[in-house]
């Protein structure tokens, strides 16, 4: 019990300044930027002391580069489908997609073909691939790859915890609710993040990564109907002239969901956004930890005081022009 209390005190002491170091620019970003950065940052605090020193030393890298996969979507072919899975594509009404789609990649390829899987998203399978890559990076004590893969895993795991990343109706475009993607994962977080409870349990070892990831996706997908229906209910109760408002963003004035509409929707979701955010934080820390354990628990103190190489930083810098490339387009919806 003493160790656990010490851990909780440590998290509190380290976390408080981290929470309030967020820039205004980050506060105005969506789950894909502000939310993903927050997930990686707090996941670092869930790690055991054998890992914590190394990860804390690189917490700024892991925070800033949590968004690299979104940048790559517009620079690298084959990246986009790693962020989602349209699980409902594979079934007719009334069928359980998680009974129809095999969890194992080879079985899914045999049943549906790789082209089909790639066309409708591969996030649960790709997280498994990334976990193995991180494990090999630990085994080789490769600082660059440990940092790069850790940051990327945080992003993909975060995406897997967003309900609208698990459906063909990812932005309400099939139900006349266009914009709901950004409302759920961006606007609600932007308004309410300071009220969320970010305390989660310490990272734990995952016996079966594949099943663990699929269960997270299943939890996300089971929330899709509520995400859509509750938005329709609030829309029916709040007149259109109060559903939207105008706000200044930098040098622009934009139309966005009103504070009144967002808070009523957030209330009816009954903590869903916060729960998915917390679940993502816990999952990221646990996957990092599992990769380290499966690599033989290498001594990370030997890697401390080793910054990422200039080659890696230069490589990642080339992604910067793509920060805003996908806004209002594709599967990233702000």
C-alpha positions as CSV (number, residue, x, y, z in Angstrom):
1,X,0.0,0.0,0.0
2,X,2.9,2.4,0.8
3,X,4.3,2.1,-2.7
4,X,0.9,2.8,-4.3
5,X,0.4,5.9,-2.1
6,X,3.9,7.1,-3.1
7,X,3.0,6.6,-6.7
8,X,-0.2,8.6,-6.4
9,X,1.7,11.4,-4.7
10,X,4.3,11.3,-7.5
11,X,1.7,11.5,-10.2
12,X,0.0,14.4,-8.5
13,X,3.3,16.3,-8.0
14,X,4.5,15.7,-11.6
15,X,1.1,16.1,-13.2
16,X,-0.1,19.4,-11.8
17,X,2.5,21.5,-13.7
18,X,2.0,19.4,-16.8
19,X,-1.7,20.1,-16.9
20,X,-1.3,23.8,-16.8
21,X,1.6,24.1,-19.2
22,X,-0.7,23.6,-22.2
23,X,-0.5,26.4,-24.7
24,X,-3.6,28.3,-25.9
25,X,-2.9,26.9,-29.4
26,X,-3.0,23.3,-28.1
27,X,-6.3,24.1,-26.2
28,X,-7.8,25.0,-29.5
29,X,-6.8,21.8,-31.2
30,X,-8.8,18.7,-31.6
31,X,-8.4,15.2,-30.1
32,X,-5.9,14.6,-32.8
33,X,-3.6,17.2,-31.4
34,X,-4.4,18.4,-27.9
35,X,-6.1,15.1,-26.9
36,X,-3.3,12.9,-28.4
37,X,-0.6,14.9,-26.7
38,X,-2.4,14.7,-23.4
39,X,-2.8,10.9,-23.7
40,X,0.9,10.4,-24.3
41,X,2.0,12.8,-21.6
42,X,-0.1,11.3,-18.9
43,X,0.6,7.7,-20.0
44,X,4.2,8.3,-19.2
45,X,3.2,8.8,-15.5
46,X,1.6,5.4,-15.3
47,X,5.0,3.5,-15.9
48,X,7.0,1.7,-13.2
49,X,10.1,3.3,-12.0
50,X,12.3,1.0,-14.2
51,X,10.8,2.8,-17.2
52,X,9.7,6.1,-15.7
53,X,13.1,7.8,-15.7
54,X,13.7,7.3,-19.4
55,X,10.2,8.2,-20.4
56,X,10.1,11.3,-18.2
57,X,13.3,12.5,-19.7
58,X,11.7,12.3,-23.1
59,X,8.2,13.4,-22.1
60,X,8.3,16.5,-24.3
61,X,9.3,14.4,-27.3
62,X,6.5,11.9,-26.6
63,X,4.0,14.8,-26.2
64,X,4.9,16.8,-29.3
65,X,5.3,13.8,-31.6
66,X,2.0,12.2,-30.5
67,X,0.5,13.8,-33.6
68,X,3.1,12.6,-36.2
69,X,0.8,9.8,-37.5
70,X,-1.8,12.4,-38.4
71,X,0.8,14.4,-40.3
72,X,1.9,11.3,-42.1
73,X,-1.6,10.7,-43.4
74,X,-1.1,13.3,-46.0
75,X,2.5,12.5,-46.8
76,X,2.7,8.7,-46.8
77,X,0.6,6.3,-48.8
78,X,-1.0,3.6,-46.7
79,X,-1.0,5.7,-43.5
80,X,-4.6,6.8,-43.4
81,X,-6.1,3.3,-42.9
82,X,-4.0,2.8,-39.8
83,X,-6.2,5.2,-37.8
84,X,-9.6,3.6,-38.0
85,X,-11.7,0.5,-38.8
86,X,-15.1,0.7,-40.4
87,X,-16.2,-2.5,-38.6
88,X,-19.9,-2.1,-39.5
89,X,-19.0,-2.3,-43.2
90,X,-18.7,-6.1,-42.9
91,X,-22.2,-6.9,-41.6
92,X,-25.9,-6.5,-42.4
93,X,-28.3,-4.9,-40.0
94,X,-28.6,-6.8,-36.8
95,X,-25.4,-8.8,-37.1
96,X,-22.6,-8.5,-34.6
97,X,-19.5,-7.3,-36.5
98,X,-17.2,-8.6,-33.8
99,X,-18.5,-12.1,-34.4
100,X,-18.1,-11.7,-38.2
101,X,-14.7,-10.1,-38.5
102,X,-11.8,-12.4,-37.3
103,X,-9.4,-10.8,-34.8
104,X,-6.4,-12.5,-36.3
105,X,-5.0,-10.7,-39.4
106,X,-4.4,-13.8,-41.5
107,X,-7.9,-15.1,-40.8
108,X,-9.4,-11.8,-41.7
109,X,-7.3,-11.6,-44.9
110,X,-8.5,-15.1,-45.9
111,X,-12.1,-14.2,-45.3
112,X,-12.2,-10.7,-46.8
113,X,-8.9,-10.1,-48.7
114,X,-6.2,-7.7,-47.7
115,X,-7.4,-5.0,-50.2
116,X,-10.7,-4.9,-48.5
117,X,-9.2,-4.7,-45.0
118,X,-7.0,-1.9,-46.1
119,X,-9.9,-0.1,-47.7
120,X,-11.9,-0.1,-44.5
121,X,-9.2,0.4,-41.9
122,X,-6.7,-1.7,-40.0
123,X,-6.2,0.1,-36.6
124,X,-6.5,-2.9,-34.3
125,X,-4.1,-5.0,-36.3
126,X,-1.7,-2.2,-36.8
127,X,-1.4,-1.5,-33.1
128,X,-0.3,-5.1,-32.7
129,X,2.4,-4.5,-35.4
130,X,3.6,-1.4,-33.6
131,X,3.8,-3.1,-30.3
132,X,6.1,-5.7,-31.8
133,X,8.2,-3.0,-33.4
134,X,8.6,-1.2,-30.0
135,X,9.5,-4.5,-28.4
136,X,12.3,-5.0,-31.0
137,X,13.5,-1.4,-30.4
138,X,13.8,-2.2,-26.7
139,X,15.7,-5.3,-27.4
140,X,18.1,-3.4,-29.5
141,X,18.2,-0.5,-27.1
142,X,17.6,1.9,-30.0
143,X,16.6,5.2,-28.5
144,X,15.3,6.7,-31.7
145,X,13.0,3.8,-32.4
146,X,11.8,3.5,-28.8
147,X,10.8,7.1,-28.9
148,X,9.3,7.1,-32.4
149,X,7.3,3.9,-31.9
150,X,6.1,4.9,-28.4
151,X,4.8,8.2,-29.7
152,X,3.1,6.5,-32.6
153,X,1.5,3.8,-30.5
154,X,0.0,6.4,-28.3
155,X,-1.6,8.0,-31.3
156,X,-3.1,4.8,-32.8
157,X,-4.4,3.6,-29.4
158,X,-6.0,7.0,-28.9
159,X,-7.8,6.7,-32.2
160,X,-9.0,3.2,-31.4
161,X,-10.8,4.7,-28.3
162,X,-12.8,7.2,-30.4
163,X,-16.3,5.7,-31.3
164,X,-16.5,7.4,-34.6
165,X,-13.2,5.8,-35.7
166,X,-15.0,2.5,-35.8
167,X,-17.8,3.2,-38.2
168,X,-18.5,4.1,-41.9
169,X,-20.6,6.9,-40.6
170,X,-17.5,8.5,-39.1
171,X,-18.6,12.1,-39.5
172,X,-22.4,11.6,-39.4
173,X,-22.4,12.0,-43.2
174,X,-24.9,9.1,-43.6
175,X,-27.4,10.5,-41.0
176,X,-27.3,14.2,-41.8
177,X,-25.1,14.9,-38.8
178,X,-22.0,16.1,-40.6
179,X,-19.5,17.6,-38.2
180,X,-20.2,15.3,-35.3
181,X,-16.7,13.8,-35.5
182,X,-15.1,17.1,-34.6
183,X,-17.8,17.9,-32.1
184,X,-17.2,14.7,-30.1
185,X,-13.4,14.4,-30.2
186,X,-12.5,18.1,-30.5
187,X,-15.0,20.6,-29.3
188,X,-16.2,18.7,-26.2
189,X,-12.6,18.1,-25.1
190,X,-11.6,21.7,-25.8
191,X,-14.3,23.0,-23.6
192,X,-14.2,20.5,-20.8
193,X,-10.7,19.1,-20.5
194,X,-9.9,21.0,-17.3
195,X,-12.7,19.2,-15.5
196,X,-11.6,15.7,-16.4
197,X,-10.1,13.3,-13.9
198,X,-6.9,12.0,-15.4
199,X,-5.9,9.6,-12.6
200,X,-5.6,6.0,-13.9
201,X,-4.0,2.9,-12.5
202,X,-0.4,2.0,-13.0
203,X,0.4,0.4,-16.3
204,X,-0.1,-3.4,-16.3
205,X,1.1,-6.3,-18.3
206,X,-1.2,-7.4,-21.1
207,X,-1.3,-11.2,-21.6
208,X,-2.9,-11.0,-25.1
209,X,-2.3,-7.7,-26.9
210,X,-4.6,-8.7,-29.8
211,X,-7.6,-9.4,-27.7
212,X,-6.9,-6.4,-25.5
213,X,-6.9,-4.0,-28.5
214,X,-10.0,-5.6,-30.0
215,X,-11.9,-5.2,-26.8
216,X,-11.0,-1.5,-26.8
217,X,-12.3,-1.2,-30.3
218,X,-15.5,-3.1,-29.4
219,X,-16.1,-0.8,-26.4
220,X,-15.7,2.2,-28.8
221,X,-18.0,0.8,-31.3
222,X,-20.7,0.0,-28.8
223,X,-20.9,3.7,-28.0
224,X,-21.5,4.8,-31.7
225,X,-25.3,4.6,-31.5
226,X,-25.4,6.8,-28.3
227,X,-22.9,9.3,-29.9
228,X,-25.3,9.7,-32.9
229,X,-28.7,9.5,-31.2
230,X,-27.9,11.9,-28.4
231,X,-26.7,14.5,-30.9
232,X,-30.0,14.1,-32.7
233,X,-31.9,14.5,-29.4
234,X,-30.0,17.7,-28.4
235,X,-30.5,19.1,-32.0
236,X,-34.3,18.5,-31.6
237,X,-34.3,20.4,-28.3
238,X,-32.1,23.3,-29.2
239,X,-33.2,25.6,-32.0
240,X,-30.8,25.9,-35.0
241,X,-30.0,29.5,-34.2
242,X,-28.6,28.4,-30.9
243,X,-26.9,25.3,-32.1
244,X,-24.0,27.2,-33.7
245,X,-22.1,30.3,-32.7
246,X,-19.1,32.3,-34.1
247,X,-15.7,32.4,-32.6
248,X,-12.3,34.0,-33.4
249,X,-9.6,31.5,-34.2
250,X,-6.4,33.3,-35.0
251,X,-7.1,35.7,-37.8
252,X,-10.4,34.0,-38.7
253,X,-14.0,34.0,-37.5
254,X,-15.5,30.6,-37.8
255,X,-18.8,29.0,-37.2
256,X,-18.8,26.3,-34.6
257,X,-21.0,24.4,-32.2
258,X,-22.3,26.8,-29.5
259,X,-21.2,26.4,-25.9
260,X,-24.8,25.8,-24.9
261,X,-25.2,22.9,-27.4
262,X,-21.9,21.4,-26.5
263,X,-22.5,21.3,-22.8
264,X,-26.0,19.8,-23.2
265,X,-24.6,17.1,-25.5
266,X,-21.7,16.5,-23.1
267,X,-24.1,16.2,-20.2
268,X,-26.2,13.6,-22.0
269,X,-23.1,11.6,-23.0
270,X,-22.7,11.2,-19.2
271,X,-18.9,11.2,-19.1
272,X,-18.3,9.2,-22.2
273,X,-15.6,11.4,-23.6
274,X,-13.7,11.4,-20.3
275,X,-14.0,7.6,-19.9
276,X,-12.6,7.0,-23.4
277,X,-9.8,9.4,-22.8
278,X,-8.9,7.7,-19.5
279,X,-9.1,4.3,-21.1
280,X,-6.8,5.4,-23.8
281,X,-4.2,6.7,-21.3
282,X,-4.3,3.4,-19.4
283,X,-4.0,1.4,-22.6
284,X,-1.0,3.3,-24.0
285,X,1.0,2.9,-20.7
286,X,0.2,-0.8,-20.5
287,X,1.2,-1.4,-24.1
288,X,4.5,0.4,-23.7
289,X,5.1,-1.6,-20.5
290,X,4.2,-4.9,-22.1
291,X,6.5,-4.3,-25.0
292,X,9.3,-3.6,-22.5
293,X,8.6,-6.7,-20.5
294,X,8.4,-8.9,-23.6
295,X,11.8,-7.4,-24.7
296,X,13.4,-8.8,-21.5
297,X,13.1,-5.7,-19.4
298,X,16.2,-4.0,-20.6
299,X,17.9,-1.5,-18.3
300,X,16.7,1.8,-19.6
301,X,19.0,3.8,-17.2
302,X,21.7,2.9,-19.7
303,X,19.8,4.9,-22.3
304,X,19.2,8.0,-20.2
305,X,20.8,11.3,-21.2
306,X,20.8,10.1,-24.8
307,X,18.7,12.5,-26.9
308,X,17.0,11.6,-30.2
309,X,19.4,11.8,-33.1
310,X,19.5,14.7,-35.5
311,X,18.6,12.3,-38.2
312,X,15.3,11.4,-36.5
313,X,14.5,15.0,-35.7
314,X,15.2,16.0,-39.3
315,X,13.0,13.2,-40.5
316,X,10.1,14.2,-38.3
317,X,10.6,17.9,-39.1
318,X,9.7,17.1,-42.8
319,X,6.1,16.3,-41.6
320,X,5.5,19.8,-40.2
321,X,4.0,21.2,-43.4
322,X,1.3,18.6,-43.1
323,X,0.0,19.8,-39.7
324,X,-3.1,21.5,-41.2
325,X,-3.3,19.5,-44.5
326,X,-6.3,17.5,-43.6
327,X,-8.5,19.9,-41.8
328,X,-12.1,19.6,-43.0
329,X,-11.0,16.7,-45.3
330,X,-10.8,13.0,-45.2
331,X,-11.1,11.0,-42.0
332,X,-9.8,13.8,-39.8
333,X,-12.7,16.1,-39.1
334,X,-12.4,19.1,-37.0
